Amino acid sequence: MDEQITLDYGSGGQKTADLIQSILLPAFDNPALAELGDGAVLAGGPKLIFSTDSFVVSPWEFPGGDIGKLAVCGTVNDLCMAGGEPRYLSLALILEEGFLLSDLKRIVRSIADQTKAAGVSIVTGDTKVVESGKGDGIYINTAGIGFQRAVLPGRQGFQPGDAVLVSGSIGCHGAAVMLARAGLLEAGGPLQSDCRPLHEIASAARNAAPSGIRILRDPTRGGVATTLNEFTEGTPFSITLDEGALPIDPAVQSACDLLGLDPLYCACEGRMLAVCDPACADAVLAAIRRTPGGEQAARIGTVTGEMPGHVLLKTAIGGKRILSKLSGLQLPRIC
């Protein structure tokens, strides 16, 4: 009997990686895709960054954002993480029969507000409607094009001692969506999604260390732990995190305790991970902290050769444990 797709395959964890490695990469093999970055750098004239993403979050509105804001920020941020300056987006809406026109108007207003905030334009798009019961209200796809402003070496540029930075508190988006889904969270409460465009934060980091940034990534599905595992797998390096240095808001920790989740595996939609030369780490941190949305930026870890291919967490009592990729389904439908 053929194996069936389960929700695990959309988690951003090991099942997602297996799907990409076993089916998608062999079918579409090419150098740009093989890098598996958030965006692809395209040759031919001035270098362009190109990315696409689909958004199926449930509920479509949550404290701190909605599916429209998420659709803009998600693709804008992928372009930024690839060293790009975002400029143009496409917008495709898949609407379910019966979806309220008033709700669609709210989502469109949110999209318009975020494109203005991020300095991008929606230049093409499409709309489809499916029968009632076959679309869960609304799905959105956005694709984006930007201009390359920095050449980042990626994990191939890692060196022992490199600093691992995060631009703010972690896990806010995943925790907020899960509590909203459970009906336990209302707008205006202390726990809000971190959803925001990262163009200013990414630019500040690059400008502070033009040749010192190794890699940038936004830790979405699978959270910080899974993203850092993607950095180290197949390399001679490991990353050691300092548990005491992790910026975790009390509201996020409380929500995770309530739901049985780990903030390190909760998605962020407005946070940036950076690995950089330790000589410029303080300058990069200072630049991020001066940028709106980056006030809680922190140095959370170090690149080492201690356990190649792994991510380790140095605990508050001095021990260490391995942080693996997300395995199984922790947070479905959070983006």
C-alpha positions as CSV (number, residue, x, y, z in Angstrom):
1,M,0.0,0.0,0.0
2,D,1.4,3.4,-1.0
3,E,2.4,5.7,1.9
4,Q,0.0,8.7,2.2
5,I,0.8,12.3,2.9
6,T,0.2,13.2,6.5
7,L,0.2,16.6,8.2
8,D,3.8,15.7,9.4
9,Y,5.0,16.4,5.9
10,G,4.1,20.1,6.4
11,S,5.7,20.5,9.8
12,G,9.1,21.9,8.5
13,G,10.8,19.1,10.4
14,Q,12.3,15.7,9.4
15,K,9.3,14.6,7.3
16,T,9.4,17.8,5.2
17,A,13.2,17.3,4.7
18,D,12.6,13.7,3.6
19,L,10.0,14.8,1.1
20,I,12.3,17.4,-0.4
21,Q,15.3,15.1,-0.6
22,S,13.6,12.0,-1.9
23,I,11.0,13.4,-4.3
24,L,11.4,17.1,-5.2
25,L,15.2,17.6,-5.5
26,P,15.7,14.5,-7.8
27,A,12.8,15.6,-10.0
28,F,13.9,19.3,-10.4
29,D,17.6,19.1,-9.9
30,N,19.5,22.3,-10.7
31,P,22.2,24.3,-9.0
32,A,19.9,27.1,-7.8
33,L,17.5,24.7,-6.2
34,A,20.2,22.5,-4.7
35,E,21.2,25.3,-2.3
36,L,17.9,24.9,-0.5
37,G,17.9,28.5,0.6
38,D,14.9,30.7,1.4
39,G,15.3,32.2,-2.0
40,A,17.3,31.4,-5.2
41,V,19.9,33.7,-6.7
42,L,19.3,33.8,-10.5
43,A,22.0,34.4,-13.1
44,G,21.6,36.5,-16.2
45,G,22.3,40.2,-16.0
46,P,21.9,41.9,-12.6
47,K,21.5,39.2,-9.9
48,L,17.9,38.6,-8.9
49,I,16.5,36.9,-5.8
50,F,13.4,34.8,-6.4
51,S,11.2,33.1,-3.8
52,T,7.7,31.7,-3.4
53,D,5.6,30.6,-0.4
54,S,2.0,29.4,0.3
55,F,0.0,30.3,3.4
56,V,-2.7,28.1,5.0
57,V,-2.7,29.3,8.6
58,S,-5.6,28.4,10.8
59,P,-7.3,30.5,12.2
60,W,-6.7,33.1,9.4
61,E,-6.6,35.9,12.0
62,F,-4.5,35.7,15.2
63,P,-3.2,38.2,17.8
64,G,-0.6,40.3,16.0
65,G,-1.5,39.5,12.4
66,D,-3.6,37.6,9.8
67,I,-3.0,35.5,6.7
68,G,-2.6,38.6,4.6
69,K,0.1,40.1,6.7
70,L,1.8,36.7,6.9
71,A,1.7,36.2,3.2
72,V,3.6,39.5,2.5
73,C,6.1,39.2,5.4
74,G,6.8,35.5,4.7
75,T,8.0,36.1,1.1
76,V,9.6,39.5,1.8
77,N,11.6,37.8,4.6
78,D,12.7,34.9,2.4
79,L,14.1,37.4,-0.1
80,C,15.9,39.3,2.7
81,M,17.5,36.2,4.1
82,A,19.1,35.5,0.7
83,G,20.8,38.8,0.7
84,G,18.1,40.5,-1.4
85,E,16.3,43.8,-1.4
86,P,12.6,42.9,-2.0
87,R,10.8,44.8,-4.7
88,Y,7.9,42.9,-6.4
89,L,5.3,40.3,-5.3
90,S,2.7,38.3,-7.0
91,L,-0.5,37.5,-5.1
92,A,-2.7,34.5,-5.7
93,L,-5.9,34.0,-3.6
94,I,-7.7,30.6,-3.3
95,L,-11.1,31.4,-1.8
96,E,-13.8,29.0,-0.6
97,E,-17.4,29.5,-1.6
98,G,-19.1,31.2,1.3
99,F,-16.1,33.1,2.6
100,L,-17.3,36.5,3.8
101,L,-16.6,39.5,1.5
102,S,-16.1,41.7,4.6
103,D,-13.3,39.3,5.8
104,L,-11.7,39.4,2.4
105,K,-11.7,43.2,2.4
106,R,-10.0,43.1,5.9
107,I,-7.3,40.7,4.6
108,V,-6.7,42.8,1.5
109,R,-6.3,46.0,3.6
110,S,-3.8,44.1,5.7
111,I,-1.9,43.1,2.6
112,A,-1.8,46.6,1.3
113,D,-0.5,47.9,4.7
114,Q,2.3,45.4,4.8
115,T,3.4,46.0,1.2
116,K,3.7,49.7,2.0
117,A,5.6,48.9,5.2
118,A,8.0,46.6,3.4
119,G,8.5,48.9,0.3
120,V,7.3,46.3,-2.2
121,S,4.6,46.3,-4.9
122,I,2.2,43.6,-5.9
123,V,2.5,43.5,-9.7
124,T,0.6,40.4,-10.8
125,G,-1.8,37.9,-9.3
126,D,-4.7,35.5,-9.6
127,T,-8.0,34.5,-7.9
128,K,-9.7,31.1,-7.8
129,V,-12.8,30.0,-5.9
130,V,-13.4,26.4,-4.8
131,E,-16.7,24.7,-3.7
132,S,-17.8,25.0,-0.1
133,G,-16.0,22.6,2.1
134,K,-13.0,22.3,-0.1
135,G,-10.8,25.3,0.8
136,D,-11.0,26.1,4.5
137,G,-11.9,29.8,3.9
138,I,-8.8,31.2,2.2
139,Y,-5.3,30.2,1.1
140,I,-2.8,32.6,-0.3
141,N,0.4,32.2,-2.4
142,T,2.9,34.9,-2.9
143,A,6.0,34.9,-5.0
144,G,8.6,37.6,-4.8
145,I,11.5,39.1,-6.7
146,G,14.3,41.3,-5.2
147,F,17.7,42.5,-6.2
148,Q,20.8,41.0,-4.6
149,R,22.6,43.4,-2.3
150,A,24.9,40.9,-0.5
151,V,26.7,37.7,-1.4
152,L,26.4,35.4,1.6
153,P,28.7,32.4,1.7
154,G,26.2,30.3,3.6
155,R,27.2,27.4,5.9
156,Q,30.2,26.7,3.6
157,G,31.7,29.9,5.1
158,F,31.3,28.8,8.8
159,Q,34.4,28.9,11.0
160,P,34.9,27.6,14.5
161,G,34.1,30.4,17.0
162,D,31.5,32.1,14.7
163,A,28.7,33.8,16.7
164,V,25.1,32.8,16.4
165,L,22.6,35.7,16.8
166,V,18.9,36.0,16.9
167,S,17.1,39.3,16.3
168,G,14.5,38.9,19.1
169,S,12.4,36.7,21.4
170,I,11.7,33.3,19.9
171,G,8.5,31.2,19.4
172,C,6.0,34.0,19.6
173,H,4.2,33.3,16.3
174,G,3.7,29.6,16.8
175,A,2.6,30.0,20.4
176,A,0.1,32.8,19.5
177,V,-1.5,30.8,16.7
178,M,-1.8,27.7,18.7
179,L,-3.5,29.5,21.6
180,A,-5.8,31.4,19.3
181,R,-6.7,28.1,17.6
182,A,-7.6,26.7,21.0
183,G,-9.7,29.8,21.8
184,L,-7.4,30.7,24.7
185,L,-6.0,34.0,23.4
186,E,-7.6,37.3,22.5
187,A,-6.3,40.3,20.6
188,G,-4.6,42.8,22.9
189,G,-3.2,40.2,25.3
190,P,0.5,39.9,26.2
191,L,1.2,37.2,23.7
192,Q,1.3,38.4,20.1
193,S,2.7,36.9,16.9
194,D,6.1,38.3,16.0
195,C,5.0,38.5,12.3
196,R,6.8,41.5,10.7
197,P,8.9,42.3,7.6
198,L,12.7,41.9,8.2
199,H,14.0,44.1,5.4
200,E,15.3,46.8,7.8
201,I,16.8,44.3,10.3
202,A,18.6,42.3,7.6
203,S,19.9,45.5,5.9
204,A,21.2,46.8,9.3
205,A,23.1,43.5,9.9
206,R,24.6,43.4,6.4
207,N,25.7,47.1,6.6
208,A,27.3,46.5,10.0
209,A,29.5,43.7,8.7
210,P,29.6,43.7,4.9
211,S,32.0,40.7,4.8
212,G,31.3,39.2,8.2
213,I,27.9,37.7,7.8
214,R,28.0,33.9,6.9
215,I,24.2,33.2,6.7
216,L,20.8,34.7,7.5
217,R,17.6,32.7,8.0
218,D,14.2,33.3,9.5
219,P,13.3,30.3,11.7
220,T,9.7,29.6,10.5
221,R,8.3,26.0,10.5
222,G,10.3,23.9,13.0
223,G,11.6,27.0,14.8
224,V,15.1,27.9,15.9
225,A,16.2,24.4,16.7
226,T,15.2,22.9,13.3
227,T,16.7,25.8,11.4
228,L,20.1,25.5,13.2
229,N,20.1,21.8,12.4
230,E,19.7,22.7,8.7
231,F,22.8,24.9,9.2
232,T,25.0,22.1,10.6
233,E,23.8,18.9,8.9
234,G,26.4,17.5,6.6
235,T,29.1,19.9,7.8
236,P,32.1,19.4,10.1
237,F,30.6,21.9,12.5
238,S,28.2,21.9,15.3
239,I,26.4,24.8,17.0
240,T,26.2,25.1,20.8
241,L,23.4,27.2,22.3
242,D,23.5,28.8,25.7
243,E,20.1,28.2,27.3
244,G,20.5,31.2,29.6
245,A,21.0,33.5,26.6
246,L,17.9,32.5,24.7
247,P,15.4,35.4,24.6
248,I,12.0,33.8,25.5
249,D,9.1,36.0,26.6
250,P,7.4,34.9,29.8
251,A,4.1,34.8,27.9
252,V,5.6,32.4,25.3
253,Q,7.1,30.2,27.9
254,S,3.8,30.0,29.8
255,A,1.9,29.2,26.6
256,C,4.4,26.4,25.8
257,D,4.1,25.0,29.3
258,L,0.3,25.0,28.9
259,L,0.4,23.3,25.5
260,G,3.3,21.0,26.1
261,L,5.5,22.7,23.5
262,D,9.2,23.7,23.4
263,P,9.8,27.4,22.4
264,L,12.9,26.3,20.4
265,Y,10.6,24.4,18.0
266,C,7.9,27.1,17.8
267,A,7.8,29.1,14.5
268,C,8.9,32.7,14.3
269,E,7.6,34.9,11.4
270,G,9.5,38.1,12.3
271,R,12.8,37.0,13.7
272,M,16.2,36.5,12.0
273,L,19.0,34.1,12.8
274,A,22.5,35.2,11.8
275,V,25.9,33.5,11.9
276,C,28.7,35.9,11.7
277,D,32.4,36.4,12.3
278,P,32.9,36.8,16.1
279,A,35.0,39.9,15.5
280,C,31.9,41.8,14.2
281,A,29.2,40.2,16.4
282,D,29.0,43.1,18.8
283,A,28.6,45.6,15.9
284,V,25.9,43.5,14.2
285,L,24.0,43.1,17.5
286,A,24.2,46.8,18.1
287,A,22.9,47.6,14.6
288,I,20.0,45.2,15.0
289,R,19.1,46.5,18.4
290,R,18.9,50.0,17.0
291,T,16.4,48.9,14.4
292,P,12.6,48.7,15.2
293,G,11.8,45.1,16.0
294,G,15.3,44.2,16.9
295,E,15.5,45.6,20.4
296,Q,15.8,42.1,22.0
297,A,18.5,40.8,19.8
298,A,20.9,38.4,21.5
299,R,24.0,36.3,21.0
300,I,22.7,32.8,21.7
301,G,25.5,30.4,20.6
302,T,28.7,29.5,18.9
303,V,29.9,27.4,16.0
304,T,32.2,24.6,17.2
305,G,33.5,21.3,16.0
306,E,32.4,19.5,19.1
307,M,29.8,17.2,17.5
308,P,29.8,17.7,13.8
309,G,26.4,17.9,12.2
310,H,24.5,18.5,15.5
311,V,23.0,21.3,17.6
312,L,23.7,21.2,21.3
313,L,22.0,23.1,24.2
314,K,24.1,24.0,27.2
315,T,21.6,23.9,30.0
316,A,21.4,26.2,33.0
317,I,22.9,23.5,35.2
318,G,26.0,23.1,33.0
319,G,25.0,19.9,31.1
320,K,24.5,19.6,27.3
321,R,21.8,17.9,25.3
322,I,21.3,17.4,21.6
323,L,18.6,19.4,19.8
324,S,17.4,17.4,16.8
325,K,15.2,18.5,14.0
326,L,11.5,18.7,14.7
327,S,10.1,15.1,14.4
328,G,6.5,14.5,14.0
329,L,3.7,17.1,14.1
330,Q,4.0,19.8,16.8
331,L,2.4,22.8,15.1
332,P,0.3,22.2,12.1
333,R,-1.0,25.1,9.9
334,I,0.9,27.9,11.6
335,C,1.8,29.7,8.3
